[in-house]
Amino acid sequence: MGTIKKEILAGILVSIFATVAGIFLYLEYFSSFGFYETLEMIKEGKLYGKVLSLAAIPNLFVFFVFIKKKQDYRARGVLITTILIAFVTLVLKFI
């Protein structure tokens, strides 16, 4: 596997971690309900797309950190993941 592919993969993995961390932060700290209560409310209200789009916000910070450090291929991996999240959010909106 080439160096460029490894750098893009590293960006994708960091982006996925940032998104999962964003979901956790939202559920744990920004919701006025408990963790499991909030999960149940998301499930009942079919708010998956909205929560996922909010959870992708940390990707913005990760992207700019990679750009600032001149790690363009990792930033490209973050961008790929963010576009994929946007597509999933669009699909979830119509389900």
N, C-alpha and C positions, 0 to 999 in steps of 0.2 A: 504494500500500500504506500502510495507516495506521500511525501511530506505535506503537500497541499491538501490532500484528502483527509489526513490526520488532523490538520488544523481546522478544517471545516467541521469534521466530526466532533472535535473538542468544543467548538462553538455551539453546535447543536445540543450536545450533552449539557453544557453550562446553561443554555437557554431553557431546556426542559427542567433542569433543577430550579432555575429562577422562577419558572411558571408554577411548579409544585410548591415552592416556598411562598409564592404570592397567594396561592389558594389557601395554604395553611395560615398565613398571616391574616387574610381576610376572615376566615372562619373563626380563628382563635381570638383576634384582638379587635377587629373592626365591627364585628357583629355584636349586637346587644344581647343575643341569646347564647346558649351553650354551643359547643362544637357540634354535637350530634343533633341538637334541635335545629341548628342552622342547616345542616345537611338534609334533614327531613323537610324543612321548608323549601329548600332549593329543589328537592325531588318533587314535592307536591305542586309547586308553582312552575315547574319545568323551566327553571332559570339557569340551566346549564351554560348556555351561550353567554349570558350576561356575566356570570361569575368567571367563566373562562377568559372573557375579554378583559375583565378587571385584573385577573391573575397574571395576564401577560404584560402588565405595566412594568414590572421589574426588568423585562427584556430590554426596555428602552435604556435603562441605566447601564445594563451589561453591554449593550451595543456601543454606547458612547465611550465606555471604559476601553473596550477593544479598539475603537477608532483612535482614541487618544494615545494608546500604547502602540499604535501602528501595527496592530495585529488584524489586518484586513480580512484574512481568510476566516479567522474565528468570528469576526463581525458578520461575515457572509453567512456563516452557519446559524448565527442568531437570527439574521434576517430570514433565512429559509424557514426556520421553525416558527417565527412570528407570522409569516405569510400562511403557513400551514394552519396555525391556530386561528387566523382570520377566516380561512376557508371553512374550518370545522365550525366556527361560530356562525357563519352564514348558513351552513347546512342545518345546524341545530335550530336556527330561527324558523326554518320552514317545516320542521318535523313536528 
